[in-house]
């Protein structure tokens, strides 16, 4: 299954329109139609009703899988970009609101004093946004509160999220 076709399918299903999806994706309406036809041909079934545009019973299944699949592809792309990037002069840190405590702000102040050429941008976001933006490469580091996974037996606490060995090297250099 081609991820470009899957992205187009998700956009059409979300927008409920081939034309709207084309505008959103920067494609022609004809290209969007061709993407959907190619995906339906690949999977051997109709995925979208055309009038009104909505997922078929079979089309609901790839929609359920698309979010995590596309996020993993974006995360892989971001990992490669981080590995091949020049050394950081700017680090963007995402923090969930309960994690924004003196346990974070005091070390950040120290970093600013000892590493004046390193720009640290701090973004306060919800837990899910921190996780998503870290996976897609918008954030370099993340700090969230609470459990790391729904089945985690540990009590709620602050948890650092470091996406890659490159980030560990960057933070240990600070």
Protein Blocks (a to p, Z undefined) as FASTA:
>chain_A
ZZklmmmmmmmmmnopaklmmmmnopafklmmmmmmmmmmmnopafbdfbdcdddfklmm
mmmmmmmmmmmmmmmmmmmmmmmpccdfbdcddddfklmcfklmmmmmmmmmmmmmbccd
dddddfklmmmmmmnomambdcdehjfbfklmbdcddddddfbfklmmmmmmZZ
